Amino acid sequence: MSSINNKEKNFISAVVYLHNDGARAVEFCRTVAAELDSHFAQYELVVVDDACTDDTVERLRTWGKDQAAPLTILHMSLYHGLENAMNAGLDASIGDYVYEFDSTELCYPAAMIFDAYRTALQGSDIVSVCPKATRSGLFYRIFNANSHSNYQLRTDAFRLVSRRAINRVHASSETLPYRKAAYAASGLKMTDLEFDGRLTDNSGGRFALAMDSLALYTDAGYKLSAGIAIVMMFLALAELAYTLIIFCAGHPIEGWTTMMFVLTLGFAGLFAVLTIIIKYLSLLVDLVFKKQNYLIESIEKIQK
């Protein structure tokens, strides 16, 4: 009884993303559950089954029946991808603080799970646990250079967010295309914890997500379109000056090449700007009119 009284009283949720993780999912959930049980009096484990086609869910069911705390499995109707599936898990969680595990790769000491909570109690609403050995990708460099946040985005293994942070970002937008960027733009305090290690999970194939995030959370699109417009304006002025010089010199050139060169450059710049405008318009349509961002097939609760 005394050990229970010494545990933290905040209710904790841990949301884990799963897609064909097999045996690693059970080992990861066992580690997380053990860490939470050691430090918290009340907690829940929510796993998001993003249309797994292997034995991940069956293994979790077998393991969950022997756990003291209930295990909640969110079965998605079809494959949604990381962001939408994790948003579904966040909506289903009820904790005062929520751990977001985007991957089951355990490349950090398990003790850092509680370290993130202690850091949050010191006044941080978002705590990211990041590897030291990581390269700053092109996306992060562009994002950080053009965002209006005081905090720099970087690769992280998992994060802990307060309920206030979740409510803040949901109040600012109907949908969250990229949770990490939304947290950075929320204005709440963020802290990074580092560990010696490296993430090996490949997060490729997220080009569309990167483009959406740059358009929504930075002014990179505006700067790019403005830069293209300025370049095209100077090219047009240069062509005009060239034409006037040739005319005044008395040697006008009757050439198809020059005319086509100007027309090609002009229309290329116009289409580049229109492409960026169309991207913004499509995002506005999705954010304003698209209310249903994910489909849940069923919610399964497994307990001892």
Backbone bond lengths (Angstrom), bond angles and torsions (degrees), N, CA, C in turn:
res aa  C-N    CA-C-N  psi(-1)  N-CA   C-N-CA  omega(-1)  CA-C   N-CA-C  phi
1 M - - - 1.465 - - 1.520 110.71 -
2 S 1.317 116.57 -39.35 1.465 119.77 -179.30 1.514 111.17 -65.31
3 S 1.363 116.72 -34.28 1.458 118.86 179.59 1.519 111.27 -66.17
4 I 1.337 116.53 -34.80 1.462 120.10 177.54 1.511 110.43 -67.87
5 N 1.329 116.05 -39.95 1.469 119.52 179.77 1.521 111.96 -65.00
6 N 1.327 117.40 -26.67 1.459 120.85 -179.28 1.527 112.92 -82.21
7 K 1.308 118.06 -8.15 1.463 121.44 -178.13 1.525 110.69 -81.73
8 E 1.326 114.65 158.88 1.460 120.89 178.94 1.526 109.83 -65.66
9 K 1.342 115.50 141.57 1.465 120.20 -174.92 1.532 112.68 -93.43
10 N 1.318 118.65 -13.85 1.467 119.37 176.83 1.515 110.28 -64.11
11 F 1.340 115.35 140.01 1.464 119.79 176.95 1.525 108.08 -79.66
12 I 1.335 115.91 129.99 1.458 122.13 -174.35 1.517 110.26 -115.78
13 S 1.332 115.63 136.13 1.463 121.49 172.99 1.526 108.83 -115.20
14 A 1.310 115.68 141.50 1.465 121.40 173.66 1.521 107.48 -123.16
15 V 1.320 116.32 117.69 1.468 122.05 -179.34 1.527 107.78 -106.23
16 V 1.331 116.03 123.53 1.466 121.89 -175.52 1.526 109.16 -119.66
17 Y 1.312 115.95 128.48 1.467 120.98 177.93 1.524 109.44 -89.11
18 L 1.340 115.85 131.71 1.455 121.04 -179.26 1.519 110.65 -130.68
19 H 1.311 115.24 132.22 1.468 120.63 170.54 1.521 107.84 -149.74
20 N 1.337 115.10 98.65 1.463 122.24 179.62 1.525 111.72 55.70
21 D 1.339 115.34 52.02 1.464 120.58 179.88 1.524 113.34 -93.43
22 G 1.342 117.55 -11.00 1.455 121.09 175.24 1.513 114.48 58.07
23 A 1.338 115.63 -136.67 1.460 121.07 -176.53 1.519 112.22 -65.62
24 R 1.329 117.38 -27.99 1.463 120.15 -178.44 1.517 111.71 -62.59
25 A 1.331 116.94 -29.91 1.463 120.78 179.67 1.522 111.09 -63.25
26 V 1.333 116.86 -42.95 1.464 120.68 -179.65 1.518 110.74 -66.35
27 E 1.322 116.95 -45.28 1.458 120.03 179.77 1.522 111.21 -62.36
28 F 1.313 116.12 -39.64 1.462 119.39 179.36 1.522 111.09 -66.93
29 C 1.329 116.96 -47.42 1.470 120.26 -179.88 1.526 111.53 -63.78
30 R 1.319 116.75 -34.47 1.465 119.93 177.53 1.526 110.43 -64.55
31 T 1.310 116.97 -42.66 1.464 121.13 178.66 1.517 111.43 -64.20
32 V 1.351 116.73 -46.26 1.466 120.68 -179.86 1.518 110.86 -63.49
33 A 1.338 117.27 -45.31 1.464 120.78 -178.97 1.526 111.35 -62.81
34 A 1.326 117.42 -39.61 1.457 120.52 179.03 1.523 111.32 -64.60
35 E 1.328 116.19 -40.06 1.458 120.25 179.18 1.526 110.99 -67.41
36 L 1.308 117.20 -42.05 1.463 120.46 178.61 1.523 111.59 -66.96
37 D 1.326 116.45 -40.81 1.467 120.19 -179.21 1.522 111.58 -65.70
38 S 1.326 117.13 -28.04 1.468 120.41 -179.09 1.522 112.75 -74.11
39 H 1.329 117.19 -24.81 1.461 119.66 -171.18 1.526 114.92 -120.70
40 F 1.333 118.07 -16.48 1.458 119.46 -173.53 1.523 110.97 -124.93
41 A 1.332 115.14 137.63 1.462 120.30 179.21 1.521 111.32 -73.55
42 Q 1.334 117.33 -33.23 1.464 121.48 -178.92 1.522 109.48 -133.80
43 Y 1.308 115.41 129.82 1.461 119.61 178.73 1.525 108.89 -157.17
44 E 1.310 115.38 165.07 1.463 122.11 176.06 1.517 108.76 -139.53
45 L 1.322 115.23 150.52 1.452 121.99 177.20 1.524 108.13 -117.91
46 V 1.328 116.06 115.69 1.467 122.27 -179.54 1.517 107.86 -113.02
47 V 1.323 116.82 117.71 1.463 120.64 177.37 1.527 108.31 -109.73
48 V 1.309 115.73 139.10 1.462 121.78 -178.14 1.521 108.33 -105.46
49 D 1.309 115.61 111.64 1.458 122.32 177.33 1.519 108.28 -85.67
50 D 1.336 115.47 96.90 1.457 120.61 -177.75 1.532 109.49 -87.10
51 A 1.342 114.41 69.60 1.469 122.21 177.48 1.524 111.74 56.91
52 C 1.338 116.46 50.21 1.459 120.27 177.20 1.532 110.04 -65.15
53 T 1.310 116.39 138.67 1.462 120.90 179.59 1.523 112.37 -113.18
54 D 1.333 117.76 0.82 1.466 120.57 178.10 1.523 108.87 -103.36
55 D 1.331 117.09 -154.87 1.466 121.49 -176.80 1.521 112.90 -94.03
56 T 1.334 118.60 19.18 1.466 121.44 -177.60 1.511 111.78 -57.25
57 V 1.323 118.27 -49.73 1.465 122.21 -175.38 1.525 111.11 -66.55
58 E 1.318 116.72 -41.71 1.472 119.46 179.91 1.526 111.16 -63.15
59 R 1.298 117.19 -41.53 1.464 120.86 177.24 1.528 110.77 -62.33
60 L 1.325 116.91 -41.26 1.460 120.65 179.77 1.519 111.38 -66.47
61 R 1.325 117.84 -39.51 1.469 120.69 177.61 1.525 110.92 -59.80
62 T 1.304 115.93 -45.52 1.470 120.06 179.77 1.517 111.32 -62.39
63 W 1.327 116.22 -43.21 1.468 119.99 179.46 1.525 111.59 -69.54
64 G 1.331 117.68 -40.04 1.458 121.44 -175.72 1.515 114.16 -65.08
65 K 1.320 117.36 -26.82 1.472 120.33 -179.13 1.526 112.51 -68.17
66 D 1.319 117.12 -16.96 1.467 121.17 -179.65 1.518 112.41 -101.73
67 Q 1.339 118.07 6.58 1.457 120.97 -176.87 1.521 111.77 -96.31
68 A 1.333 114.66 145.21 1.463 119.38 179.11 1.523 111.02 -70.78
69 A 1.324 116.48 -41.35 1.467 120.69 179.61 1.526 109.25 -87.69
70 P 1.332 117.47 145.51 1.468 119.89 -179.51 1.523 111.77 -67.89
71 L 1.311 114.41 146.94 1.461 121.87 176.51 1.519 108.35 -109.56
72 T 1.323 117.09 126.13 1.465 121.91 179.17 1.529 108.77 -106.77
73 I 1.330 115.37 124.75 1.462 121.14 178.35 1.518 107.94 -111.56
74 L 1.314 115.57 120.23 1.459 122.60 177.38 1.526 108.20 -95.98
75 H 1.312 116.74 111.70 1.461 120.56 -179.88 1.524 109.31 -93.75
76 M 1.324 116.58 114.59 1.451 120.75 177.01 1.533 109.87 -78.54
77 S 1.333 116.07 145.14 1.463 120.08 -177.00 1.523 112.24 -66.46
78 L 1.317 116.39 -32.31 1.458 122.21 178.25 1.521 108.07 -152.82
79 Y 1.321 115.97 174.56 1.460 119.22 -177.60 1.526 109.90 -70.07
80 H 1.354 116.41 124.41 1.455 121.98 -176.89 1.523 113.17 -110.23
81 G 1.309 118.04 -20.47 1.457 120.00 -172.70 1.514 111.08 91.56
82 L 1.320 115.33 167.87 1.461 121.48 -171.34 1.525 113.67 -59.56
83 E 1.327 118.19 -52.35 1.458 120.69 -170.56 1.521 112.95 -65.55
84 N 1.322 118.16 -50.37 1.462 120.35 -179.65 1.519 111.86 -65.85
85 A 1.322 117.13 -38.22 1.459 119.95 179.13 1.531 111.06 -66.05
86 M 1.329 116.87 -41.54 1.459 119.54 178.66 1.523 111.56 -69.75
87 N 1.324 117.97 -32.32 1.463 119.78 174.34 1.522 110.71 -62.45
88 A 1.322 117.34 -37.73 1.460 120.87 175.78 1.527 110.64 -63.26
89 G 1.333 116.17 -41.62 1.463 119.69 177.94 1.515 112.47 -65.01
90 L 1.337 117.06 -39.42 1.467 120.50 177.90 1.524 110.92 -64.33
91 D 1.331 116.76 -39.75 1.462 119.88 179.06 1.528 111.46 -65.14
92 A 1.325 116.71 -30.00 1.457 120.16 -179.48 1.527 112.81 -83.55
93 S 1.310 118.23 -18.07 1.469 121.49 -177.82 1.528 110.46 -78.85
94 I 1.335 115.37 154.05 1.466 120.38 -177.56 1.524 112.53 -128.00
95 G 1.314 117.89 8.19 1.459 120.75 -173.94 1.512 114.30 -72.47
96 D 1.349 114.83 155.72 1.468 120.32 172.28 1.516 110.65 -67.75
97 Y 1.320 116.15 -33.48 1.460 123.43 172.67 1.526 107.78 -127.83
98 V 1.327 115.57 143.85 1.463 120.14 -175.73 1.523 109.35 -127.58
99 Y 1.319 115.98 125.56 1.459 121.56 171.57 1.525 108.63 -85.85
100 E 1.318 116.36 133.91 1.459 121.99 176.51 1.525 108.58 -112.59
101 F 1.319 115.46 109.32 1.465 121.05 177.36 1.526 107.83 -106.69
102 D 1.327 115.77 100.56 1.462 120.40 -179.23 1.518 112.39 -76.83
103 S 1.324 116.90 -12.77 1.463 121.17 -177.46 1.521 108.88 -146.72
104 T 1.335 115.90 154.40 1.466 120.57 177.22 1.522 111.46 -95.81
105 E 1.304 116.86 13.46 1.462 120.30 176.64 1.529 109.34 -76.35
106 L 1.319 116.95 116.86 1.464 121.76 -177.68 1.528 108.61 -99.85
107 C 1.325 115.91 80.62 1.463 121.14 -177.36 1.522 111.39 -103.14
108 Y 1.315 118.66 12.33 1.461 124.40 -177.67 1.526 108.78 -129.52
109 P 1.334 118.26 157.82 1.461 120.12 176.36 1.532 110.53 -63.25
110 A 1.322 116.89 137.40 1.461 120.62 -178.76 1.523 111.76 -60.88
111 A 1.318 116.62 -26.19 1.468 120.10 -179.94 1.525 112.26 -63.21
112 M 1.329 117.19 -20.45 1.459 119.67 -179.29 1.522 112.14 -69.46
113 I 1.321 117.07 -17.07 1.469 120.00 176.04 1.515 110.01 -62.56
114 F 1.325 116.66 -46.18 1.465 119.70 177.86 1.523 111.25 -76.65
115 D 1.326 117.24 -30.26 1.470 119.77 176.25 1.529 110.90 -59.45
116 A 1.315 116.21 -37.21 1.467 119.83 178.32 1.520 110.61 -63.80
117 Y 1.326 116.96 -37.93 1.466 120.65 179.17 1.526 110.80 -67.35
118 R 1.323 116.53 -42.79 1.468 118.98 179.34 1.528 110.84 -64.16
119 T 1.308 116.56 -36.00 1.469 119.78 176.49 1.522 110.70 -65.62
120 A 1.326 116.90 -38.57 1.464 120.57 178.91 1.523 111.15 -63.75
121 L 1.320 117.29 -35.58 1.469 120.53 179.61 1.529 112.18 -67.18
122 Q 1.316 116.99 -16.64 1.461 121.01 178.61 1.525 112.72 -85.11
123 G 1.335 116.42 4.15 1.460 119.49 173.76 1.509 115.96 118.75
124 S 1.321 118.12 8.79 1.468 120.78 179.84 1.525 109.62 -101.88
125 D 1.323 116.30 128.86 1.461 120.47 177.76 1.520 112.34 -85.45
126 I 1.313 117.33 -21.84 1.469 121.78 177.64 1.525 107.92 -130.92
127 V 1.315 116.45 122.55 1.465 122.06 178.09 1.522 108.01 -122.07
128 S 1.320 116.53 119.15 1.463 122.20 179.16 1.521 109.43 -106.39
129 V 1.310 115.98 133.66 1.463 121.75 177.09 1.521 107.50 -103.03
130 C 1.335 116.16 114.99 1.467 121.68 -168.36 1.522 110.95 -123.08
131 P 1.322 117.29 146.74 1.471 120.30 174.00 1.516 110.94 -76.76
132 K 1.330 115.79 144.43 1.469 119.65 175.36 1.521 111.00 -71.02
133 A 1.321 115.91 -40.32 1.462 120.96 -176.37 1.520 109.43 -84.83
134 T 1.301 116.15 82.68 1.460 120.52 177.86 1.517 109.19 -147.76
135 R 1.299 115.31 148.80 1.452 120.76 177.53 1.527 109.74 -98.51
136 S 1.309 115.61 142.19 1.460 120.32 176.68 1.511 108.89 -78.72
137 G 1.332 116.50 108.39 1.448 121.12 -177.31 1.516 112.22 -70.03
138 L 1.323 114.82 168.38 1.461 120.76 -179.61 1.521 110.84 -59.00
139 F 1.340 116.55 -41.05 1.463 119.54 -178.90 1.515 111.24 -59.90
140 Y 1.341 117.05 -47.55 1.469 120.17 -178.54 1.522 111.46 -64.14
141 R 1.336 116.99 -37.88 1.462 119.44 179.69 1.530 110.82 -64.56
142 I 1.321 116.11 -43.58 1.467 119.12 178.88 1.515 110.77 -67.75
143 F 1.318 116.43 -43.32 1.470 120.40 -177.98 1.526 110.92 -62.40
144 N 1.311 117.09 -50.20 1.463 120.59 -177.33 1.526 112.23 -65.59
145 A 1.336 116.86 -30.54 1.462 120.01 179.73 1.523 112.09 -73.22
146 N 1.340 116.95 -23.42 1.457 119.88 -174.13 1.517 114.43 -116.22
147 S 1.328 118.10 -2.29 1.466 119.67 179.15 1.523 110.03 -84.34
148 H 1.318 115.10 160.47 1.461 120.95 179.92 1.535 111.58 -100.57
149 S 1.310 117.04 12.72 1.460 121.29 -179.15 1.529 110.73 -88.36
150 N 1.316 115.24 150.91 1.464 120.22 176.21 1.530 111.83 -80.07
151 Y 1.322 116.54 -8.12 1.456 120.85 -175.17 1.528 109.95 -109.17
152 Q 1.324 114.89 141.00 1.454 121.78 -177.68 1.528 110.18 -94.10
153 L 1.318 116.58 132.54 1.454 120.35 174.89 1.520 109.95 -77.96
154 R 1.327 115.76 146.25 1.451 121.62 177.23 1.525 108.78 -155.32
155 T 1.309 116.03 170.37 1.456 120.41 178.53 1.519 109.69 -66.16
156 D 1.330 117.07 133.01 1.460 120.31 177.87 1.524 110.21 -133.10
157 A 1.349 114.82 155.87 1.460 121.05 179.73 1.523 111.06 -87.27
158 F 1.322 116.93 -41.31 1.466 122.26 174.27 1.514 107.82 -160.32
159 R 1.319 116.03 170.84 1.467 119.77 178.86 1.515 109.62 -144.16
160 L 1.336 114.13 156.63 1.464 122.18 175.00 1.518 107.14 -117.60
161 V 1.331 116.51 127.98 1.469 121.14 -179.12 1.522 108.94 -125.64
162 S 1.315 115.64 144.88 1.457 120.72 177.02 1.516 110.09 -81.17
163 R 1.331 115.58 161.64 1.455 119.56 176.46 1.524 110.63 -62.29
164 R 1.323 117.16 -31.58 1.460 120.37 177.80 1.524 110.68 -63.43
165 A 1.331 117.10 -40.55 1.468 120.13 179.07 1.524 110.90 -65.27
166 I 1.322 116.66 -41.09 1.467 119.97 179.11 1.518 110.65 -63.82
167 N 1.339 116.39 -44.98 1.467 120.01 179.10 1.527 111.20 -64.67
168 R 1.334 117.18 -36.90 1.460 120.60 -178.97 1.531 111.31 -63.88
169 V 1.322 117.50 -47.49 1.463 119.41 -176.92 1.528 111.29 -71.88
170 H 1.331 118.06 -31.51 1.457 119.35 177.21 1.523 111.36 -73.42
171 A 1.321 116.90 -27.90 1.458 119.65 177.33 1.522 111.52 -73.33
172 S 1.316 117.22 -25.60 1.462 120.83 -177.35 1.519 112.79 -85.85
173 S 1.343 118.14 -18.44 1.460 120.46 -177.30 1.519 109.87 -155.26
174 E 1.342 115.65 146.01 1.459 121.00 177.68 1.528 110.76 -67.12
175 T 1.311 116.67 -35.99 1.452 121.43 -178.37 1.516 110.12 -127.72
176 L 1.327 115.65 159.04 1.461 121.66 179.16 1.525 108.46 -122.53
177 P 1.321 117.59 90.31 1.463 119.18 179.31 1.527 112.99 -62.02
178 Y 1.332 116.37 -31.17 1.467 120.35 -177.87 1.522 107.66 -147.07
179 R 1.321 116.48 103.89 1.472 121.13 -172.73 1.519 112.07 -61.59
180 K 1.316 117.45 -42.02 1.462 120.61 -176.98 1.527 111.40 -59.64
181 A 1.330 115.80 -43.02 1.464 119.94 179.16 1.524 110.85 -68.90
182 A 1.334 116.59 -36.98 1.468 120.16 179.19 1.521 110.89 -64.38
183 Y 1.321 117.81 -39.69 1.466 120.80 177.70 1.527 110.78 -64.80
184 A 1.334 116.10 -42.14 1.471 119.62 -179.92 1.517 111.14 -64.12
185 A 1.342 117.00 -31.68 1.462 120.97 -178.82 1.525 112.91 -87.74
186 S 1.334 117.70 -1.16 1.469 120.55 -175.31 1.520 113.21 -75.33
187 G 1.327 117.62 -19.32 1.460 120.98 -177.71 1.509 113.85 87.78
188 L 1.327 118.36 -4.44 1.460 121.89 179.00 1.528 110.30 -84.59
189 K 1.321 115.46 160.05 1.454 120.57 -175.47 1.524 111.17 -70.53
190 M 1.333 115.15 133.09 1.457 121.94 177.05 1.523 109.70 -119.57
191 T 1.326 115.34 144.51 1.458 121.21 178.52 1.523 108.94 -135.26
192 D 1.323 116.69 139.96 1.463 122.32 176.64 1.516 109.68 -107.14
193 L 1.324 115.74 131.26 1.461 122.22 170.33 1.527 107.81 -107.94
194 E 1.323 116.74 137.28 1.454 120.44 -176.40 1.526 110.91 -111.50
195 F 1.328 115.13 149.21 1.459 121.21 174.43 1.519 108.71 -135.50
196 D 1.315 116.07 156.72 1.459 121.54 177.82 1.519 108.84 -80.79
197 G 1.285 115.30 109.33 1.463 119.26 -178.29 1.509 110.32 169.35
198 R 1.319 114.57 -175.13 1.456 120.41 -177.76 1.518 109.21 -148.28
199 L 1.316 116.29 139.86 1.456 121.42 174.32 1.522 109.01 -83.42
200 T 1.334 115.30 131.69 1.460 119.04 179.56 1.512 112.38 -109.37
201 D 1.335 118.29 -11.59 1.464 119.88 178.25 1.516 110.34 -62.57
202 N 1.310 116.18 134.31 1.462 121.34 -179.76 1.517 109.59 -86.46
203 S 1.321 116.41 120.26 1.460 120.58 179.31 1.523 111.02 -105.60
204 G 1.328 115.19 34.34 1.453 119.25 -179.46 1.522 111.83 -72.18
205 G 1.318 115.11 177.02 1.444 120.02 178.77 1.513 114.11 73.65
206 R 1.335 117.49 25.22 1.462 120.13 -177.56 1.530 110.45 -120.00
207 F 1.334 114.96 34.59 1.463 119.53 -178.30 1.527 110.97 -62.92
208 A 1.339 117.10 -42.99 1.469 120.56 -179.45 1.520 110.66 -62.71
209 L 1.343 116.99 -40.11 1.463 120.67 178.09 1.520 110.73 -63.32
210 A 1.321 117.33 -41.21 1.463 120.71 179.07 1.521 110.86 -62.54
211 M 1.332 117.15 -43.49 1.462 120.68 179.85 1.528 111.19 -64.39
212 D 1.339 116.82 -42.24 1.469 120.28 178.16 1.525 110.94 -62.14
213 S 1.317 116.54 -42.34 1.463 120.68 -178.00 1.523 111.36 -65.96
214 L 1.327 116.89 -41.73 1.458 119.74 178.75 1.525 111.10 -64.59
215 A 1.328 116.34 -36.95 1.462 119.74 -179.87 1.522 112.11 -71.56
216 L 1.339 116.75 -36.35 1.466 120.27 -174.14 1.522 113.43 -85.73
217 Y 1.309 117.42 -39.43 1.461 120.55 -168.92 1.526 114.02 -109.78
218 T 1.334 117.57 0.31 1.463 120.30 177.21 1.530 108.90 -136.22
219 D 1.321 115.73 172.29 1.465 120.19 174.35 1.529 111.12 -105.15
220 A 1.350 115.83 26.84 1.458 120.75 -179.65 1.530 110.82 -62.70
221 G 1.335 117.03 -40.44 1.458 120.28 179.85 1.513 112.07 -63.32
222 Y 1.322 116.29 -42.74 1.467 119.94 178.85 1.529 110.47 -64.33
223 K 1.330 116.96 -43.93 1.457 120.01 -179.74 1.523 111.28 -64.03
224 L 1.321 116.27 -39.29 1.456 119.62 179.92 1.523 110.95 -66.13
225 S 1.339 116.12 -47.15 1.467 119.04 179.96 1.526 111.20 -64.43
226 A 1.349 116.94 -39.73 1.461 119.72 177.63 1.523 110.87 -64.73
227 G 1.329 117.41 -39.89 1.462 120.94 178.26 1.517 112.04 -63.45
228 I 1.348 115.59 -42.59 1.470 118.78 178.45 1.527 110.35 -62.96
229 A 1.348 116.20 -43.20 1.465 120.19 -179.49 1.536 110.79 -61.51
230 I 1.335 117.07 -41.30 1.470 120.52 -179.30 1.523 111.06 -67.10
231 V 1.341 115.85 -43.62 1.465 119.78 178.76 1.528 110.64 -60.27
232 M 1.349 115.75 -44.41 1.459 119.37 -179.80 1.532 111.33 -65.00
233 M 1.336 116.31 -35.18 1.453 119.56 178.86 1.532 110.36 -64.74
234 F 1.330 117.19 -44.25 1.468 120.06 179.14 1.526 111.61 -66.52
235 L 1.342 116.26 -36.06 1.458 118.71 176.81 1.530 110.95 -64.67
236 A 1.341 115.40 -40.23 1.462 119.23 178.71 1.529 110.70 -64.78
237 L 1.346 116.62 -42.01 1.467 119.78 178.61 1.534 111.17 -65.31
238 A 1.320 116.21 -37.98 1.461 119.76 178.44 1.528 111.00 -65.09
239 E 1.336 115.50 -41.43 1.459 118.88 177.42 1.527 111.15 -65.18
240 L 1.341 116.57 -37.93 1.460 120.06 177.97 1.528 110.81 -64.46
241 A 1.331 116.68 -44.19 1.460 120.80 178.88 1.527 110.47 -63.25
242 Y 1.322 116.12 -41.59 1.468 120.12 178.46 1.528 110.88 -61.17
243 T 1.342 114.85 -43.69 1.466 119.15 -180.00 1.529 111.20 -62.84
244 L 1.344 116.97 -43.62 1.466 120.77 -179.99 1.525 111.78 -65.14
245 I 1.331 116.74 -38.95 1.460 120.50 179.46 1.523 110.35 -63.95
246 I 1.318 116.28 -46.17 1.469 120.29 179.69 1.527 110.68 -63.32
247 F 1.354 116.05 -39.26 1.469 119.71 -179.32 1.526 111.12 -67.16
248 C 1.342 115.73 -44.29 1.468 119.79 -179.15 1.523 111.63 -68.48
249 A 1.300 117.70 -29.00 1.459 121.20 -179.95 1.519 111.83 -74.95
250 G 1.321 114.60 -11.11 1.455 118.32 178.31 1.496 113.97 82.45
251 H 1.302 117.64 15.31 1.469 120.89 178.61 1.530 110.03 -126.00
252 P 1.301 116.91 63.62 1.470 119.03 179.41 1.526 110.92 -62.89
253 I 1.294 115.09 141.14 1.471 121.29 -178.06 1.527 108.73 -103.73
254 E 1.276 114.45 122.16 1.458 119.08 175.50 1.529 107.18 -96.88
255 G 1.287 114.52 89.69 1.469 117.32 -173.76 1.515 112.75 -133.67
256 W 1.280 112.06 137.43 1.464 119.73 175.30 1.517 111.30 -72.37
257 T 1.326 116.95 -32.24 1.473 121.34 -175.64 1.513 111.77 -63.11
258 T 1.322 117.41 -47.00 1.460 120.19 -177.81 1.524 111.32 -62.92
259 M 1.327 115.85 -44.19 1.459 119.32 -179.25 1.526 111.28 -62.42
260 M 1.316 116.21 -44.83 1.459 119.76 -179.64 1.521 111.30 -67.65
261 F 1.334 117.31 -33.05 1.465 120.58 178.14 1.520 110.63 -62.68
262 V 1.337 115.91 -45.67 1.468 119.95 -179.99 1.519 110.78 -65.43
263 L 1.335 115.97 -46.01 1.466 119.40 -178.45 1.522 111.45 -62.95
264 T 1.327 116.32 -41.38 1.466 119.59 -179.02 1.518 111.35 -64.16
265 L 1.336 116.97 -47.49 1.455 119.66 179.09 1.521 111.75 -62.80
266 G 1.320 115.94 -42.31 1.463 119.52 -178.86 1.511 112.16 -61.98
267 F 1.318 117.07 -47.87 1.456 119.92 -178.89 1.526 111.75 -70.42
268 A 1.334 117.48 -31.73 1.469 119.79 176.72 1.521 110.57 -62.88
269 G 1.329 116.31 -45.03 1.464 119.27 176.90 1.506 112.52 -64.30
270 L 1.335 116.64 -40.62 1.468 120.63 179.04 1.519 111.32 -61.72
271 F 1.328 116.82 -45.26 1.450 120.42 -178.68 1.530 111.51 -68.45
272 A 1.324 117.80 -33.33 1.470 120.16 177.38 1.522 110.66 -63.57
273 V 1.339 115.98 -44.70 1.464 119.57 178.51 1.522 110.95 -65.78
274 L 1.341 116.78 -41.28 1.465 120.02 179.08 1.526 111.40 -63.77
275 T 1.334 117.29 -34.96 1.462 120.39 177.88 1.520 111.08 -61.41
276 I 1.314 116.70 -43.46 1.462 120.40 179.22 1.522 110.48 -66.50
277 I 1.341 117.14 -40.75 1.467 120.07 178.69 1.527 110.44 -62.45
278 I 1.334 116.79 -42.99 1.460 120.78 179.63 1.527 110.44 -62.71
279 K 1.340 117.03 -37.83 1.463 120.16 178.70 1.520 110.48 -61.27
280 Y 1.323 116.87 -44.80 1.455 120.31 178.35 1.526 110.95 -63.54
281 L 1.316 117.77 -40.95 1.461 121.04 -179.18 1.529 110.87 -65.01
282 S 1.332 116.82 -40.45 1.463 119.27 179.12 1.518 111.38 -65.99
283 L 1.340 116.30 -37.31 1.461 119.25 176.87 1.520 110.92 -65.60
284 L 1.329 117.10 -41.16 1.458 120.39 178.53 1.525 111.26 -61.93
285 V 1.309 116.72 -40.07 1.460 120.10 178.17 1.527 110.36 -62.40
286 D 1.347 116.26 -45.90 1.459 119.81 -179.69 1.518 111.78 -63.80
287 L 1.342 117.06 -42.50 1.459 120.59 -175.33 1.525 111.99 -72.66
288 V 1.324 117.47 -34.97 1.461 120.50 -174.76 1.524 111.85 -86.81
289 F 1.324 116.89 -41.24 1.457 119.48 -170.81 1.529 114.21 -105.07
290 K 1.307 117.23 -20.48 1.453 119.31 -177.41 1.523 109.59 -90.50
291 K 1.330 116.61 97.15 1.457 121.34 -175.82 1.527 112.43 -87.02
292 Q 1.321 118.08 -30.51 1.456 121.68 -175.82 1.521 109.01 -98.13
293 N 1.331 115.61 104.15 1.460 120.61 -173.35 1.526 112.74 -98.60
294 Y 1.319 117.03 -14.09 1.450 119.88 178.25 1.521 109.42 -153.54
295 L 1.325 115.88 158.46 1.458 122.57 -179.50 1.521 108.50 -122.70
296 I 1.330 116.20 120.72 1.464 121.79 178.67 1.522 108.80 -100.34
297 E 1.302 115.74 125.38 1.469 120.14 179.44 1.514 110.87 -76.17
298 S 1.347 117.33 -46.77 1.460 121.69 -179.89 1.521 110.05 -163.82
299 I 1.327 115.58 161.36 1.460 122.67 174.42 1.520 108.10 -119.02
300 E 1.313 115.51 122.62 1.456 121.55 -175.80 1.524 109.64 -114.90
301 K 1.323 116.34 126.83 1.462 121.15 178.24 1.526 108.33 -110.67
302 I 1.304 115.62 125.79 1.464 122.12 -178.86 1.531 107.82 -118.22
303 Q 1.303 116.01 125.82 1.461 120.16 177.55 1.513 110.01 -144.22
304 K 1.290 114.04 164.69 1.470 121.25 -175.19 1.506 111.14 -67.64
